[in-house]
């Protein structure tokens, strides 16, 4: 709405209007009040016309999410899961058919609150992060947005990091259920048992183990050309890890374990349930490995093994019990 003020030089007209997500201000100095009022009315009409014809008002949030899933997601690691999440967004409390320039922080805050009633804070943070990426790409590369409303809301508090470490009893129960033995590998359950043991010896992630190829396996280490951090990593093999990998020779010509990450996680949960256990996931093998390996190496070496650039990550994964620390102290 225009504001007209009398000054020593005449009449100053000031206008403030939101145009596809941004607040636009303009002003002018005029000899008479009538001229100031007419200019303000004309200028507001111009800005409103720009609003209705701008790309940010011609493309909806639904269109932006679908284009992002088609063009941007395939270039990422974890593309499948990101596309699944983006498709799921179309059933959530989002202004899907609202033009990108008309989506506000209030819309995103309402989405945040509705999701917090159903899923954890960590899940909501990840979902908002994906939405934010959609808006940033639309703003910077497509010209479909003038701002990113995801930046203007409070994010849910960070979830507490998991501190679950598998016990010796749980590991043995899992191995029994998977049919682990010293005999040649004959079944998928036995391959999964070796995979779990290698995770406990090296701290490798499920995705890294599932995609591990024989040409990446060397005498004393395995080379991971792609990791979660986006950087390659060499994982050292201890004297106990080397024979574990050797046992998989002949199981598959190219892949060491010949299973994708989803199959690996699903089978792990199934064997855990059959063993009458709960409360841990395959990823907790990484926590367990960090706790065990940290007893033998310094923190910087631990970071090198696990691919952490921030030593603070060691505090997330290193979870010794008070009793084990007492044993170290003597």
N, C-alpha and C positions, 0 to 999 in steps of 0.2 A: 504494500500500500504506500502511496506517495505521501511525502511530508513536505509542506510548503512553509518556508520561513522567510520573514522580511529581514533584509540586511541593509547596511549602509549603501551598497552598490545596486540594490534592487531586490529580487525575490529568488531564493535558492530552492530548487526542487530536488528532493532526494527520494530515490526508490530503492526498495530491497525486495528481491523475488528469488525463490528457489527455482533453478533451471536444471533439469535432469540430475538432481542430486547435489548440486552446488548452489550456494547462495550468491546471487549476483547483485552488486550495488552499482548505482550510477547516479550522477547528479549534474545539474546545470544551473547557470545563473542567468536570470531573465529580467528585462526592464519592467514588465508588468506581471501582476499575479495571474492574469488570464493566460499569458504566454507560458508561464511556469506550469499551470494546470494542464494546458493542452499538450505540452511536451511530455509531461509525466504520463498522461493517458496513452499517447502514441507509443512511448518507449515501453510501457508495460505490455501493450498489444504485440509489439515486436518480439519481446522476450518470450511471451506465451506462445507465439507462433513458432519460435525456435524450439521451444519445449516439445511441441506436438510433432514436429518434423525431424527432430534429432534422432540418430540411431538408438540412443538410450531409451527413447520412448516408442520405438518401432519393434524392439525385440524383447521378448519376455524372459523371465528367469528360467522357465521350462526349456525354451529354445537354447539358452546359454548353456544349461547343464548338459543337454543332449549334444550340442556341438563340442563341448569340452570333452565329453566321454568318447566322441568319435575321433577328435583330432589331437588332444593333449594326453589323455590317459594312456593310450597305447605306447607312448614313448617312455613310460615310467616302469620301474620295477614294481610288482604288485598291481599291474594294470587291471587284471581280472577283478580283484576285490574292490578297487576304486570304482570301476564301472558298475559293479553290483550295488555299491553304496549309492552312487548317483541315481541309479534306477529306483532304488528304495526311497530316495528323497521325494519322489513324485507321489508317495502315499502319506507323507508327513505334513505337519502344519506349516506349510510354506506358501507364500503368495506366488504360486507357480505361473499364473497367467497375468501377473502384474508386470508392466514394463520395467526393465532393469533400472531405469532412472527414477522410478517411483518406489522402489523397494527401500525401506528405511531401516534404521537401527532398531526401531520398535518391532518391526516384522521379525527380524533375526532374534531379538530378545524373546519374543513369544515362542518362536521355534525352540530356542534353547530351553525355556522353562517346560515346554510340553515334553521334550525328550528326556529332561532330567527326571521326570516322573516315571519314566519307563526303563532307562538304562543308566549306566554309571557315568560319573563326571568325566572320566577318561574317554569314554566312547563319545560323549557330546563334544569334548574338545577336538577330537579327531574329525568329527562331522563338520564342526564349524571351520576347521582348518581347510577341509575340502571346499566348502562353500566360499571361503575367502579366496582360495586359489582361482575358483571360477570367476569371481568378481574382478580379481587382479588381471587375469588374462583378458577378460572382456574389456576392461578399462585401458590396458596398455597396448594390446595387440589388435583388438577388433573395433575399438571405439564404441562399444555398446554400453558403457557405463561411465559416469562422471566421477563416481566415488565408490568406495568399498565400505558398505554399512557394517560388515563384520568387524571392522576395526574399532567401531564406536560402542561396543557392548562389553560388559564384564564377562570374562571367560570363567567357566567353572574351575574350582580349585584343582590343582594337580592331584591325581590319585596317588595314594600311598604305594610305593614300589613293593612288588612282591618280595617276600623274604623266605620263600619255601625252599627247603633243601631236602632232597630225598634221603631217607635213612637206609642203612644197610639192609634192614629187614624188608623194606619196600622194594629195593633193587632186586633182591633175591627172589621175592614173590613174583615180580614182573618177569624175570628171566625164566622162572619155572613155567609160568603161564604161556610164555612165548615158545616154549619147547627148546630153549637154548641148551646146547651140548657141544662137545669138542668135535663131533662128527661133521662131515662136509655139509654145507648149507643146502637144505632140500626144500624149505618152505619159506613163505613170505614172513611168517612170524619169527623164524630164526634169523632172517636177514634184519628184521626190525630190532631184534635183541642185540645184534652186533652194532647196529646203528646207534642204539641207546648207549651202549658201552663206549662207543667212540665219542659220542657227545660228552659223556662223563669224563673222558680222558683228555679231550681237546677243547671243550667249550664251544664247539661249532653249533650254529643255529640249524633248525630243521630244514630251512630252505637251502642252506649251504650244503648240508649233507645230501639232501634229495637231488640236488643238481650236480653233485661231485662226479667228475668224469675221470676215467683211468689215466688220461694224458695229463691230468693235473696232479697226479700222485707221484711223488719223488721218494728217494731213499729215506730222508729224514724229515720231510715236510710235505704238505699239500699246498698248492697254489690256488687261491680263490680270486679269479679275475674280476668278479662282481660280488659286492657285499652290500649289506644294508646301508652302510655309510657312503656308498658310492665309490669307495677306493679299494683297489686290490689288496689282498692280505696273504701272507705266508703263515701257515699254521704249523708249528713244530710238532713232530711226532715223537712221543716218548717210547721207551723200550717196550712198554705195554700196549701202546697204540699201534705200533707197526704190525704185530701179528694179527691184530683185529682186522685191519684192512686186507692183509694177505689172505685171510680166510674167505673173503668175498670174491677172490679170483675164480672166474668161471661162471659166476652167477649171471652176469650181463657183460656184453662185449664193450659197451661204451660207458654206461653209468655204473658206479660202484654199487649202489643199492637199488636202482631201477624202480623208484617210486616217486610220485610227485609230492609236494609238501602237504597238500590236502589229504591225500591217502595216508601219508605218514601219521599225521595228527589224528585222523579218524581211527586208524588201527590202534594207535597208542591208547586212546581213550577206551576203546573196546576191550583191550587186554587188561587195562587198569580195572575196569568194572568187573571183568571175569575173575580177577584176583581179589575182589572184595575191597579195593582201595579207592580212595578219593582225595581231593584236595591238592593235587599237583597236575601239571601239564608237562608236555615234552620240553617246553622251554625252560622248565625248572631244572632240567639237567644242566643247563648253562650256569644257573646259580650254584648248583652243587659242584660243578667243575671248578668255578672260580674260587669257591671256598676251599676246595681240596688243593688246587694248584698254588693258591696264595701262601700256603704253608712252606712252599719250597722256593719261591722266587720273590724278588722285591716288587714294589708296586708299579714301577715303570715297566719292568719286564712283563708283568701281568697285563698292563694296558696294551703292550705290543702284541701279546698273544691273542687278546680278545678284540683288538682293533679299536680301542677307545682312544680318542684324542684328548679327552678330559679325564684326568685322574679321579675326579669326583665320581665317575661311573663305577670305579672299583668299589666304592662304598655302597653302591646299589646292589652289586652282585656278590660281594664278599660278605657272607652271613655266617660267621662262626658262632657256636653256642658259647655261653659263659664258661661252661665246663671245659671246652676244648682250649679256650684262651688260658684258663687256669693251668691246664696241662703244659702249655707252651712256657708259661712263666716258671713252672717247676715248684 
